Amino acid sequence: MFYEFRCERHGYFQVRQNILATHKANCPQCGEEAQRVYASLEWIWADTLYREDGSRREDKDYAEVMHNG
């Protein structure tokens, strides 16, 4: 997975790390330890909740789920 970090001097960057890692990283430009940035759950799901024009999707926009039984 990719994780986002922020260096005080050089801004944001991403690092690919194992999900079980400690999620620490040094800035690729200066080598200083960077702070991990945590995204809100709303931001993570925003791509599936909203259409490309920014309007919110409705239930009818999704395929029906088939149930056995």
N, CA, C and O atoms as a CHARMM CRD file, in Angstrom:
* protein
*
  276
    1    1 MET  N      0.84400  -1.18300   0.00000 PROA 1      0.00000
    2    1 MET  CA     0.00000   0.00000   0.00000 PROA 1      0.00000
    3    1 MET  C      0.88500   1.24000   0.00000 PROA 1      0.00000
    4    1 MET  O      2.03000   1.21000   0.44900 PROA 1      0.00000
    5    2 PHE  N      0.31900   2.33700  -0.51900 PROA 2      0.00000
    6    2 PHE  CA     1.02800   3.60700  -0.48500 PROA 2      0.00000
    7    2 PHE  C      0.56400   4.41300   0.71700 PROA 2      0.00000
    8    2 PHE  O     -0.63000   4.47700   1.01000 PROA 2      0.00000
    9    3 TYR  N      1.50900   5.02200   1.40400 PROA 3      0.00000
   10    3 TYR  CA     1.21200   5.86100   2.55400 PROA 3      0.00000
   11    3 TYR  C      1.77900   7.23800   2.29600 PROA 3      0.00000
   12    3 TYR  O      2.84700   7.37700   1.70000 PROA 3      0.00000
   13    4 GLU  N      1.06100   8.26300   2.74700 PROA 4      0.00000
   14    4 GLU  CA     1.48800   9.63800   2.52900 PROA 4      0.00000
   15    4 GLU  C      2.19000  10.17700   3.76700 PROA 4      0.00000
   16    4 GLU  O      1.77700   9.92900   4.90000 PROA 4      0.00000
   17    5 PHE  N      3.26200  10.91900   3.51700 PROA 5      0.00000
   18    5 PHE  CA     4.04700  11.53700   4.58000 PROA 5      0.00000
   19    5 PHE  C      4.24400  13.00600   4.24300 PROA 5      0.00000
   20    5 PHE  O      4.08100  13.41700   3.09400 PROA 5      0.00000
   21    6 ARG  N      4.60100  13.80400   5.26500 PROA 6      0.00000
   22    6 ARG  CA     4.84100  15.23300   5.05200 PROA 6      0.00000
   23    6 ARG  C      6.13700  15.64000   5.73000 PROA 6      0.00000
   24    6 ARG  O      6.32600  15.44700   6.93100 PROA 6      0.00000
   25    7 CYS  N      7.02300  16.20700   4.92300 PROA 7      0.00000
   26    7 CYS  CA     8.27800  16.77800   5.42400 PROA 7      0.00000
   27    7 CYS  C      8.02500  18.25700   5.71900 PROA 7      0.00000
   28    7 CYS  O      7.37900  18.94600   4.93100 PROA 7      0.00000
   29    8 GLU  N      8.52800  18.73900   6.84300 PROA 8      0.00000
   30    8 GLU  CA     8.34700  20.14200   7.21800 PROA 8      0.00000
   31    8 GLU  C      8.91900  21.08900   6.15700 PROA 8      0.00000
   32    8 GLU  O      8.36300  22.16100   5.91700 PROA 8      0.00000
   33    9 ARG  N     10.01700  20.69900   5.53000 PROA 9      0.00000
   34    9 ARG  CA    10.69600  21.57600   4.56400 PROA 9      0.00000
   35    9 ARG  C     10.27400  21.34600   3.12000 PROA 9      0.00000
   36    9 ARG  O     10.24700  22.29300   2.33300 PROA 9      0.00000
   37   10 HSD  N      9.94300  20.10200   2.75000 PROA 10     0.00000
   38   10 HSD  CA     9.73500  19.78300   1.33800 PROA 10     0.00000
   39   10 HSD  C      8.33100  19.33700   0.97600 PROA 10     0.00000
   40   10 HSD  O      8.06900  19.05600  -0.19400 PROA 10     0.00000
   41   11 GLY  N      7.43300  19.26200   1.91700 PROA 11     0.00000
   42   11 GLY  CA     6.03900  18.94200   1.62100 PROA 11     0.00000
   43   11 GLY  C      5.73400  17.45700   1.59600 PROA 11     0.00000
   44   11 GLY  O      6.38000  16.66200   2.27800 PROA 11     0.00000
   45   12 TYR  N      4.74400  17.09900   0.80400 PROA 12     0.00000
   46   12 TYR  CA     4.17900  15.74800   0.79800 PROA 12     0.00000
   47   12 TYR  C      4.88900  14.81200  -0.17100 PROA 12     0.00000
   48   12 TYR  O      5.38700  15.22700  -1.21700 PROA 12     0.00000
   49   13 PHE  N      4.92000  13.53200   0.21100 PROA 13     0.00000
   50   13 PHE  CA     5.42500  12.47900  -0.66300 PROA 13     0.00000
   51   13 PHE  C      4.79800  11.16600  -0.23000 PROA 13     0.00000
   52   13 PHE  O      4.29900  11.04500   0.88800 PROA 13     0.00000
   53   14 GLN  N      4.82400  10.17600  -1.12800 PROA 14     0.00000
   54   14 GLN  CA     4.24900   8.87000  -0.83200 PROA 14     0.00000
   55   14 GLN  C      5.32900   7.80400  -0.82400 PROA 14     0.00000
   56   14 GLN  O      6.31900   7.88500  -1.55200 PROA 14     0.00000
   57   15 VAL  N      5.11200   6.79800   0.02100 PROA 15     0.00000
   58   15 VAL  CA     6.04300   5.67500   0.13200 PROA 15     0.00000
   59   15 VAL  C      5.21500   4.38700   0.11500 PROA 15     0.00000
   60   15 VAL  O      4.19700   4.27700   0.79900 PROA 15     0.00000
   61   16 ARG  N      5.66500   3.43200  -0.67000 PROA 16     0.00000
   62   16 ARG  CA     4.99400   2.12900  -0.69300 PROA 16     0.00000
   63   16 ARG  C      5.59400   1.28000   0.42200 PROA 16     0.00000
   64   16 ARG  O      6.80500   1.06300   0.47500 PROA 16     0.00000
   65   17 GLN  N      4.72100   0.80300   1.31400 PROA 17     0.00000
   66   17 GLN  CA     5.17000  -0.00300   2.44100 PROA 17     0.00000
   67   17 GLN  C      4.20700  -1.16100   2.66200 PROA 17     0.00000
   68   17 GLN  O      3.04300  -1.10700   2.26400 PROA 17     0.00000
   69   18 ASN  N      4.70400  -2.18900   3.29200 PROA 18     0.00000
   70   18 ASN  CA     3.89000  -3.32300   3.68500 PROA 18     0.00000
   71   18 ASN  C      2.86400  -2.85000   4.70900 PROA 18     0.00000
   72   18 ASN  O      3.16100  -1.98900   5.53600 PROA 18     0.00000
   73   19 ILE  N      1.67600  -3.40300   4.65600 PROA 19     0.00000
   74   19 ILE  CA     0.62200  -2.99800   5.58000 PROA 19     0.00000
   75   19 ILE  C      1.00700  -3.26300   7.03700 PROA 19     0.00000
   76   19 ILE  O      0.47300  -2.61400   7.93600 PROA 19     0.00000
   77   20 LEU  N      1.91800  -4.19600   7.28700 PROA 20     0.00000
   78   20 LEU  CA     2.35400  -4.52600   8.64700 PROA 20     0.00000
   79   20 LEU  C      3.56200  -3.71800   9.10600 PROA 20     0.00000
   80   20 LEU  O      4.03100  -3.89600  10.23000 PROA 20     0.00000
   81   21 ALA  N      4.07300  -2.83100   8.25100 PROA 21     0.00000
   82   21 ALA  CA     5.24800  -2.02100   8.59400 PROA 21     0.00000
   83   21 ALA  C      4.89900  -0.99500   9.67100 PROA 21     0.00000
   84   21 ALA  O      3.72900  -0.78900   9.99100 PROA 21     0.00000
   85   22 THR  N      5.92300  -0.36000  10.22100 PROA 22     0.00000
   86   22 THR  CA     5.71900   0.65900  11.25300 PROA 22     0.00000
   87   22 THR  C      5.30700   2.00300  10.65700 PROA 22     0.00000
   88   22 THR  O      4.93800   2.91600  11.39600 PROA 22     0.00000
   89   23 HSD  N      5.36300   2.13500   9.34300 PROA 23     0.00000
   90   23 HSD  CA     4.94000   3.32800   8.61100 PROA 23     0.00000
   91   23 HSD  C      5.70800   4.57900   9.03200 PROA 23     0.00000
   92   23 HSD  O      5.12400   5.60000   9.39500 PROA 23     0.00000
   93   24 LYS  N      7.02000   4.46700   8.97400 PROA 24     0.00000
   94   24 LYS  CA     7.91100   5.60600   9.19200 PROA 24     0.00000
   95   24 LYS  C      8.68200   5.81300   7.89800 PROA 24     0.00000
   96   24 LYS  O      8.96800   4.86000   7.17300 PROA 24     0.00000
   97   25 ALA  N      9.01600   7.07200   7.61500 PROA 25     0.00000
   98   25 ALA  CA     9.75600   7.35500   6.38700 PROA 25     0.00000
   99   25 ALA  C     10.57900   8.62500   6.55200 PROA 25     0.00000
  100   25 ALA  O     10.23800   9.51800   7.32800 PROA 25     0.00000
  101   26 ASN  N     11.66100   8.67700   5.80600 PROA 26     0.00000
  102   26 ASN  CA    12.48500   9.87500   5.75000 PROA 26     0.00000
  103   26 ASN  C     12.24200  10.57900   4.42400 PROA 26     0.00000
  104   26 ASN  O     11.98700   9.93200   3.40800 PROA 26     0.00000
  105   27 CYS  N     12.32200  11.88600   4.43600 PROA 27     0.00000
  106   27 CYS  CA    12.12300  12.68600   3.23900 PROA 27     0.00000
  107   27 CYS  C     13.15700  12.28800   2.18100 PROA 27     0.00000
  108   27 CYS  O     14.34500  12.19900   2.49000 PROA 27     0.00000
  109   28 PRO  N     12.72800  12.04900   0.94600 PROA 28     0.00000
  110   28 PRO  CA    13.68100  11.65900  -0.09300 PROA 28     0.00000
  111   28 PRO  C     14.62400  12.80100  -0.50200 PROA 28     0.00000
  112   28 PRO  O     15.64700  12.55600  -1.14200 PROA 28     0.00000
  113   29 GLN  N     14.28800  14.04400  -0.13700 PROA 29     0.00000
  114   29 GLN  CA    15.13100  15.18000  -0.51400 PROA 29     0.00000
  115   29 GLN  C     16.16000  15.54200   0.54800 PROA 29     0.00000
  116   29 GLN  O     17.31900  15.80600   0.22900 PROA 29     0.00000
  117   30 CYS  N     15.73600  15.55500   1.82300 PROA 30     0.00000
  118   30 CYS  CA    16.66700  15.98300   2.87000 PROA 30     0.00000
  119   30 CYS  C     17.03900  14.87600   3.85400 PROA 30     0.00000
  120   30 CYS  O     17.99200  15.02400   4.61700 PROA 30     0.00000
  121   31 GLY  N     16.29300  13.76400   3.84300 PROA 31     0.00000
  122   31 GLY  CA    16.61000  12.65000   4.72100 PROA 31     0.00000
  123   31 GLY  C     16.05300  12.76700   6.12800 PROA 31     0.00000
  124   31 GLY  O     16.23400  11.85900   6.93900 PROA 31     0.00000
  125   32 GLU  N     15.37700  13.87300   6.43600 PROA 32     0.00000
  126   32 GLU  CA    14.79200  14.05700   7.77000 PROA 32     0.00000
  127   32 GLU  C     13.55700  13.17900   7.94500 PROA 32     0.00000
  128   32 GLU  O     12.86200  12.87700   6.97500 PROA 32     0.00000
  129   33 GLU  N     13.28600  12.76900   9.18800 PROA 33     0.00000
  130   33 GLU  CA    12.09900  11.96200   9.45400 PROA 33     0.00000
  131   33 GLU  C     10.85100  12.77300   9.15400 PROA 33     0.00000
  132   33 GLU  O     10.74700  13.93500   9.54800 PROA 33     0.00000
  133   34 ALA  N      9.89600  12.15500   8.44800 PROA 34     0.00000
  134   34 ALA  CA     8.66600  12.83600   8.05300 PROA 34     0.00000
  135   34 ALA  C      7.50000  12.34100   8.89100 PROA 34     0.00000
  136   34 ALA  O      7.54100  11.24800   9.45400 PROA 34     0.00000
  137   35 GLN  N      6.46800  13.15600   8.96500 PROA 35     0.00000
  138   35 GLN  CA     5.25100  12.82900   9.71100 PROA 35     0.00000
  139   35 GLN  C      4.27000  12.12900   8.78800 PROA 35     0.00000
  140   35 GLN  O      4.01500  12.60300   7.68100 PROA 35     0.00000
  141   36 ARG  N      3.71600  11.00500   9.23100 PROA 36     0.00000
  142   36 ARG  CA     2.70500  10.32600   8.42200 PROA 36     0.00000
  143   36 ARG  C      1.41500  11.13200   8.41600 PROA 36     0.00000
  144   36 ARG  O      1.02700  11.70400   9.43400 PROA 36     0.00000
  145   37 VAL  N      0.75300  11.17500   7.26400 PROA 37     0.00000
  146   37 VAL  CA    -0.50400  11.89300   7.10700 PROA 37     0.00000
  147   37 VAL  C     -1.62900  10.86800   7.09400 PROA 37     0.00000
  148   37 VAL  O     -1.59100   9.90900   6.32300 PROA 37     0.00000
  149   38 TYR  N     -2.61800  11.06500   7.93600 PROA 38     0.00000
  150   38 TYR  CA    -3.75700  10.16200   8.01300 PROA 38     0.00000
  151   38 TYR  C     -4.94400  10.79300   7.30600 PROA 38     0.00000
  152   38 TYR  O     -5.31500  11.93100   7.59300 PROA 38     0.00000
  153   39 ALA  N     -5.54400  10.04300   6.37100 PROA 39     0.00000
  154   39 ALA  CA    -6.70900  10.53300   5.63700 PROA 39     0.00000
  155   39 ALA  C     -7.97600  10.13000   6.37200 PROA 39     0.00000
  156   39 ALA  O     -8.02100   9.09300   7.03300 PROA 39     0.00000
  157   40 SER  N     -8.99900  10.95700   6.25100 PROA 40     0.00000
  158   40 SER  CA   -10.27900  10.60900   6.86400 PROA 40     0.00000
  159   40 SER  C    -10.97000   9.55400   6.01200 PROA 40     0.00000
  160   40 SER  O    -10.72100   9.46200   4.80900 PROA 40     0.00000
  161   41 LEU  N    -11.82400   8.77000   6.62100 PROA 41     0.00000
  162   41 LEU  CA   -12.55500   7.73400   5.90600 PROA 41     0.00000
  163   41 LEU  C    -13.40800   8.34400   4.79600 PROA 41     0.00000
  164   41 LEU  O    -13.56400   7.74000   3.73500 PROA 41     0.00000
  165   42 GLU  N    -13.95600   9.52500   5.02900 PROA 42     0.00000
  166   42 GLU  CA   -14.77500  10.19300   4.01100 PROA 42     0.00000
  167   42 GLU  C    -13.95300  10.43000   2.74900 PROA 42     0.00000
  168   42 GLU  O    -14.46200  10.23600   1.64500 PROA 42     0.00000
  169   43 TRP  N    -12.71900  10.83800   2.88100 PROA 43     0.00000
  170   43 TRP  CA   -11.85600  11.09600   1.71900 PROA 43     0.00000
  171   43 TRP  C    -11.56000   9.80300   0.97700 PROA 43     0.00000
  172   43 TRP  O    -11.55200   9.79100  -0.25400 PROA 43     0.00000
  173   44 ILE  N    -11.32000   8.72800   1.68800 PROA 44     0.00000
  174   44 ILE  CA   -10.99700   7.44500   1.06900 PROA 44     0.00000
  175   44 ILE  C    -12.15400   6.95800   0.21200 PROA 44     0.00000
  176   44 ILE  O    -11.93900   6.43400  -0.88100 PROA 44     0.00000
  177   45 TRP  N    -13.37800   7.12500   0.69600 PROA 45     0.00000
  178   45 TRP  CA   -14.55400   6.64500  -0.02400 PROA 45     0.00000
  179   45 TRP  C    -15.12000   7.66700  -0.98500 PROA 45     0.00000
  180   45 TRP  O    -16.09200   7.36300  -1.67700 PROA 45     0.00000
  181   46 ALA  N    -14.56100   8.86600  -1.06400 PROA 46     0.00000
  182   46 ALA  CA   -15.12300   9.92900  -1.88900 PROA 46     0.00000
  183   46 ALA  C    -15.23800   9.52600  -3.35000 PROA 46     0.00000
  184   46 ALA  O    -16.18000   9.93600  -4.02800 PROA 46     0.00000
  185   47 ASP  N    -14.31000   8.73900  -3.84200 PROA 47     0.00000
  186   47 ASP  CA   -14.33500   8.35300  -5.24100 PROA 47     0.00000
  187   47 ASP  C    -15.55500   7.50300  -5.57500 PROA 47     0.00000
  188   47 ASP  O    -16.04500   7.54500  -6.70300 PROA 47     0.00000
  189   48 THR  N    -16.04900   6.73400  -4.61200 PROA 48     0.00000
  190   48 THR  CA   -17.20700   5.88400  -4.88100 PROA 48     0.00000
  191   48 THR  C    -18.51400   6.56500  -4.49500 PROA 48     0.00000
  192   48 THR  O    -19.57200   6.14300  -4.96100 PROA 48     0.00000
  193   49 LEU  N    -18.48300   7.60000  -3.66300 PROA 49     0.00000
  194   49 LEU  CA   -19.70100   8.26100  -3.22600 PROA 49     0.00000
  195   49 LEU  C    -20.14600   9.37700  -4.16800 PROA 49     0.00000
  196   49 LEU  O    -21.31300   9.76900  -4.15600 PROA 49     0.00000
  197   50 TYR  N    -19.22400   9.89100  -4.98400 PROA 50     0.00000
  198   50 TYR  CA   -19.53500  11.03700  -5.82500 PROA 50     0.00000
  199   50 TYR  C    -19.26400  10.75600  -7.29900 PROA 50     0.00000
  200   50 TYR  O    -18.34600  10.01000  -7.64100 PROA 50     0.00000
  201   51 ARG  N    -20.05300  11.34500  -8.14600 PROA 51     0.00000
  202   51 ARG  CA   -19.84700  11.24800  -9.59300 PROA 51     0.00000
  203   51 ARG  C    -18.70100  12.17800 -10.00000 PROA 51     0.00000
  204   51 ARG  O    -18.22100  12.97200  -9.19200 PROA 51     0.00000
  205   52 GLU  N    -18.27100  12.07200 -11.25600 PROA 52     0.00000
  206   52 GLU  CA   -17.17900  12.91600 -11.74100 PROA 52     0.00000
  207   52 GLU  C    -17.52100  14.40200 -11.70400 PROA 52     0.00000
  208   52 GLU  O    -16.63000  15.23900 -11.56100 PROA 52     0.00000
  209   53 ASP  N    -18.82200  14.73800 -11.83300 PROA 53     0.00000
  210   53 ASP  CA   -19.21900  16.15200 -11.80100 PROA 53     0.00000
  211   53 ASP  C    -19.34300  16.70100 -10.37800 PROA 53     0.00000
  212   53 ASP  O    -19.68000  17.87000 -10.19300 PROA 53     0.00000
  213   54 GLY  N    -19.07200  15.86200  -9.37200 PROA 54     0.00000
  214   54 GLY  CA   -19.10300  16.29200  -7.97800 PROA 54     0.00000
  215   54 GLY  C    -20.42200  16.03000  -7.27200 PROA 54     0.00000
  216   54 GLY  O    -20.50600  16.19300  -6.05500 PROA 54     0.00000
  217   55 SER  N    -21.46300  15.62500  -8.01200 PROA 55     0.00000
  218   55 SER  CA   -22.74600  15.33300  -7.37100 PROA 55     0.00000
  219   55 SER  C    -22.69500  13.96600  -6.70100 PROA 55     0.00000
  220   55 SER  O    -21.97400  13.06600  -7.13400 PROA 55     0.00000
  221   56 ARG  N    -23.46500  13.83500  -5.65200 PROA 56     0.00000
  222   56 ARG  CA   -23.46400  12.58700  -4.87800 PROA 56     0.00000
  223   56 ARG  C    -24.24600  11.49700  -5.61300 PROA 56     0.00000
  224   56 ARG  O    -25.32200  11.75400  -6.15200 PROA 56     0.00000
  225   57 ARG  N    -23.70400  10.29200  -5.63000 PROA 57     0.00000
  226   57 ARG  CA   -24.38900   9.16200  -6.25300 PROA 57     0.00000
  227   57 ARG  C    -25.60800   8.77300  -5.41600 PROA 57     0.00000
  228   57 ARG  O    -25.63200   8.97700  -4.20200 PROA 57     0.00000
  229   58 GLU  N    -26.60500   8.21900  -6.07200 PROA 58     0.00000
  230   58 GLU  CA   -27.79400   7.73000  -5.38400 PROA 58     0.00000
  231   58 GLU  C    -27.78900   6.20900  -5.43200 PROA 58     0.00000
  232   58 GLU  O    -27.02400   5.61200  -6.19000 PROA 58     0.00000
  233   59 ASP  N    -28.63600   5.58200  -4.62900 PROA 59     0.00000
  234   59 ASP  CA   -28.68500   4.12100  -4.57500 PROA 59     0.00000
  235   59 ASP  C    -28.89400   3.50500  -5.95100 PROA 59     0.00000
  236   59 ASP  O    -28.32800   2.45200  -6.24200 PROA 59     0.00000
  237   60 LYS  N    -29.69300   4.13800  -6.80300 PROA 60     0.00000
  238   60 LYS  CA   -29.99300   3.58600  -8.12300 PROA 60     0.00000
  239   60 LYS  C    -28.76500   3.57300  -9.03800 PROA 60     0.00000
  240   60 LYS  O    -28.79000   2.91900 -10.08100 PROA 60     0.00000
  241   61 ASP  N    -27.69800   4.27700  -8.67300 PROA 61     0.00000
  242   61 ASP  CA   -26.47500   4.31200  -9.47300 PROA 61     0.00000
  243   61 ASP  C    -25.65900   3.03700  -9.33100 PROA 61     0.00000
  244   61 ASP  O    -24.75200   2.79900 -10.13000 PROA 61     0.00000
  245   62 TYR  N    -25.95600   2.22100  -8.34300 PROA 62     0.00000
  246   62 TYR  CA   -25.17300   1.02600  -8.06800 PROA 62     0.00000
  247   62 TYR  C    -25.92000  -0.20200  -8.56200 PROA 62     0.00000
  248   62 TYR  O    -27.15100  -0.22500  -8.59900 PROA 62     0.00000
  249   63 ALA  N    -25.16700  -1.21500  -8.93800 PROA 63     0.00000
  250   63 ALA  CA   -25.76400  -2.47900  -9.38700 PROA 63     0.00000
  251   63 ALA  C    -26.42800  -3.16900  -8.20200 PROA 63     0.00000
  252   63 ALA  O    -25.97900  -3.04900  -7.06200 PROA 63     0.00000
  253   64 GLU  N    -27.49800  -3.88900  -8.48900 PROA 64     0.00000
  254   64 GLU  CA   -28.17600  -4.64500  -7.44300 PROA 64     0.00000
  255   64 GLU  C    -27.30800  -5.80900  -7.00300 PROA 64     0.00000
  256   64 GLU  O    -26.55900  -6.37000  -7.80200 PROA 64     0.00000
  257   65 VAL  N    -27.40600  -6.16500  -5.74900 PROA 65     0.00000
  258   65 VAL  CA   -26.66400  -7.30500  -5.20900 PROA 65     0.00000
  259   65 VAL  C    -27.58400  -8.50900  -5.23700 PROA 65     0.00000
  260   65 VAL  O    -28.71600  -8.45200  -4.75700 PROA 65     0.00000
  261   66 MET  N    -27.09200  -9.59200  -5.80100 PROA 66     0.00000
  262   66 MET  CA   -27.91900 -10.79400  -5.88600 PROA 66     0.00000
  263   66 MET  C    -27.77600 -11.61300  -4.60800 PROA 66     0.00000
  264   66 MET  O    -26.66800 -11.82700  -4.11700 PROA 66     0.00000
  265   67 HSD  N    -28.89000 -12.06200  -4.08300 PROA 67     0.00000
  266   67 HSD  CA   -28.88900 -12.87700  -2.86800 PROA 67     0.00000
  267   67 HSD  C    -29.36400 -14.27700  -3.20800 PROA 67     0.00000
  268   67 HSD  O    -30.33100 -14.44400  -3.95200 PROA 67     0.00000
  269   68 ASN  N    -28.70300 -15.26200  -2.68000 PROA 68     0.00000
  270   68 ASN  CA   -29.17200 -16.63400  -2.83800 PROA 68     0.00000
  271   68 ASN  C    -30.10700 -16.95500  -1.68300 PROA 68     0.00000
  272   68 ASN  O    -29.79400 -16.69200  -0.52200 PROA 68     0.00000
  273   69 GLY  N    -31.24700 -17.52200  -2.01400 PROA 69     0.00000
  274   69 GLY  CA   -32.09900 -17.93600  -0.92500 PROA 69     0.00000
  275   69 GLY  C    -33.43700 -17.48700  -1.06500 PROA 69     0.00000
  276   69 GLY  O    -34.27500 -17.76600  -0.20800 PROA 69     0.00000
